[in-house]
Amino acid sequence: MCRYIFATHFKTKSMQCKWTRSPVLDFLLVLSFPSASYGLNVYQTLVVCELLELDKAGKMIIKDAAGGYTTDELCYFNNIFTYTVNVTANITQEVLKPHLEEFKQEFAKFFYPICITTLRNYLKKRGGQVNRRITPNIRLIQKANSDSGGSRVSCLASGFYPRHINLTLFRDGLPVSDHEITGGELLPNADGTYQMRKSLEISAADKHKYTCSVTH
């Protein structure tokens, strides 16, 4: 799945492409803005539509969130419309139903076609970029740590695309526990590829053998 994100966060815009293993294309719109009250409250709306294999239109989802928690979710697929509320609301189904019926029509006639058309047009312009495959450059690095007297072992994978990757540090052939490892964040490079680094602090007396495994 290649997922396109158009994000506006306090007037900052960016677009990136990220892959999953499924051949599905998503378009997401994320809006975040400060509240007029004291402090900072963030409200977000996530809009997702999918373009499946053979140019088949998939589902469309809208999620609303406040303070980092999803409040409600709308889903439309194959002319079936569902709505889920994840917070307590004093709204009866009788009051909610006519509004949902109206919104379902807007989904089917306006939002859904526009989102799917946007994806198809983007694929025509960026198909080569979306379908590229670049294998990672992998390095296992050991660097002395003057503060502790030991050293830091790092596994670095860089310059790969798409973004999904599995990186594991091994000690004598066994995976190192996650709580011992620092890093692991997926970071973008200036050329549109990605990098990931995982590190482990070891003592000067450590005689174990460390290796690194990367699956991309």
N, C-alpha and C positions, 0 to 999 in steps of 0.2 A: 504494500500500500504506500503510495507516495502521497504525502500530506502537505498541502500548501497552507501556510498561515499568513494572514494579513492582520497585523496587530497594531492598534492605536492605544498607546499608554501615555497619558499626559502629553499628547501631541507628538509622540515619538512613533514613527512607522518603520516597520521592517517586514521583509518577506524571506522565508526560508523554505527549503524542501527537505522532508525527512521521510525515510522509507521504513516500512515494516515488511514482513515476508509475504503478506497477502497482496495480490494484484488489485488493490482498491485505491482510488484516488479521492482524497478528502479536501474540502476547502473550509477553513475555519476563520471566523471573524471574532476577534476578542476586543471588547471595549472596556476600558477601565478609566474611572474618573473620580476626583475627590468630592466629598459631600460638602454642603454648605455649612454644616454644623461644626462644632469644635472637634479638633483631631482630624484623622484621616480615615474615611471609610471607603472601601473599594467595592464596586459593583461590576460584575462581568457578565457578558452575554457571549456564549459560544455557539456558533452556527456551523453545522457540519453537513455536507452532502457528499455522496460517494458516486464515483464513476467506476463501474465494474469492468471485467473483461468483456471483450467484444462490443465495447462502447455502450454497454447496458447501464442505464441509470439505476443507482442504488437508493438507499434510504437517506432521509434528511432529518437532522436532529437540531433542536435549539435547547440549550441549557442556560439557566440563569443562576447566578451565584452572588452571595453577599458575605463579606467577611471571610472568604475562603471556603464557604460551604455551599453546595448546590441546593437551591431552593425549589426549583421545579424543572421539569423536562418535557419537551414536546417531541414526538416522533411521527414521521409520515413515510409510509412505504406501501407500495401496491394498493394505493387508495385507502389504506387503513391508517387511522389517526389515533394516537394514544397520548394521554397526558398524565404525568405523575407529579404529585406534590410531596416534597420531602420535609416540609416544615408545617407546623400547626397553623391552620388558617380557618377563620370563622366564616367560611363560604360554603353554602350548601350546593349540592349537585344541581338542584333546580335553577339556582342563580347562575352557576358556571356553564351549564350545558349550552345555552344559546350563544354565548361568547365563543366557546370552543368550536361550534358549528360554523360560525362566521370566520374564525381563524383557519379552519380546515379548508374552506374555499379559497382563502388567500394563499395558503400553502400550495394548493393544487394548481391554481391559475397564475400565480405571480412568483412567489419566492422559489418554489421548486424548479420551474423552468429556467429562471435566471441563474440560479446556482449551477445547474447542470451545464448550461450554455457557457458560463464562465470557465468551467473546468475544461470543456472541449476546446475552447479558443486558446486557453493557456497551453494545452498539450500541443496544439498546432505550432505555437511559437517556441515552446521550450522542450519539445519532445526529445531532442538530442541530450539536453542537460538532465532531464528526468531519467532517461534510460541508461546513463553512463554507469560504469562499474570501475572503481579504482581500488586496488588492493592496498592494504596498509603497509607502511614501513615500520618494522618492529625492532626495538632495541631494549636490551636488558642492561641496566646501568647500575654500577655500585660506586657510590661517592662517599668519601670520608666526612663524618660529622664532627667538627672540632669541639662543639659544645658537650657532646656526650662521650666522645672518645671512640664511639663505634662508627657505624656507617649506615647509609640509606640505600636500600635496593629498590630500584624502580623499573617497572615495565612500561614502556611508552609505545603506543601505536599511533601513527600520525599519517595524514594525507590520504585518508580513506573516504570512500563514498559508495553506497549510501551510508547513513549514519549508524545503523544498528550493528553492534559488535559485542562479542563476549570476550572479556580479558580476565585471565586468572593467573595469580602468582602461586607457585608451588614450592613447598619446602620438603626436600627429600621425596619428591613424587606425590605429596599430598597437598591439597589446596590449603592455603593459609586462611585462617578465620577472618571474616569480614571486620570484626572489632579490632584486629591488629593492623588493618590497612587504612591508609589515608589516600585521599584523592578518589578517582573513579568517576569524576564528572565528565560528561561529554562536552567538549569545547569546539567552537567553530574556528576554522582557519580563514585567512583573508581570501583564499582562492575558491571558497565554497566547499572545501573538504572538511574533515573533522579530525580531532585527536582525543586520545584518552590516556591518562597516566594513573597507575596505581603504585603506591610506595609502601615500604616496610622498614622500620628502624630495627637494626640488629646491633648486638654488642660486639666489641673487639674480639671476644673469645668465641664467637659463634662459628662453628665448623660445619654447619648444615649446607647442603647444596640447594641453590635456588634457581628455578627455571620459570619460564613464562609461556603461557599458551594463549593464542588468539584465534577466535573463530569469527569469520566475516562472510 
